[in-house]
Amino acid sequence: MRYYTRFQGITLSDVTIGPTSEDGAEFTLSDTQLSWAAVGGITKFDKDESRAIKINYDVEREDPVSHRLEGLTGEFTCRHDGTDAWVDDEYLDSDGQGMNILGVQFDVRLNSGDFELIYKMQSSTGYDANLRVKMLKFAIPSP
């Protein structure tokens, strides 16, 4: 018989790496959102609790021409230094305006003490996008 315990995290030097903050979440991203808006839910953190977040994502959106469902899976690394915030993806190039995935642009921002994932559509195609995420938060240690 095997016994399993829930991973509580590990501390290396002064950085604590914890378990996935949630089992995951799914969001519908509105096709008409043409200005930056927060994804919301579990993609928003107190900036004093975490300076880095890994977000495993899966984005799906119907192609307006072929009407086929297209998807892309990857991982964002989101960071901030208390003043500025940025997002990287190992497999995608940033244009300085966030990451573009199937016509959806993603970025991060610091907003009134929160560190949050934001998005906007490049253009309205008539098709919403679905976003599924799982995250790993890197905690800032208490003094």
Sequence and secondary structure as in RCSB ss.txt:
>XXXX:A:sequence
MRYYTRFQGITLSDVTIGPTSEDGAEFTLSDTQLSWAAVGGITKFDKDESRAIKINYDVEREDPVSHRLEGLTGE
FTCRHDGTDAWVDDEYLDSDGQGMNILGVQFDVRLNSGDFELIYKMQSSTGYDANLRVKMLKFAIPSP
>XXXX:A:secstr
         EEETTEEEEEESSS EEEEE TT  S EE  GGGEEETTTEEEEEEEEEEEEE TTT  EEEEEEE
EEEEE SS EEEEETTB   SS EEETTEEEEEEEETTEEEEEEEESS  S  EEEEEEEEEEE    
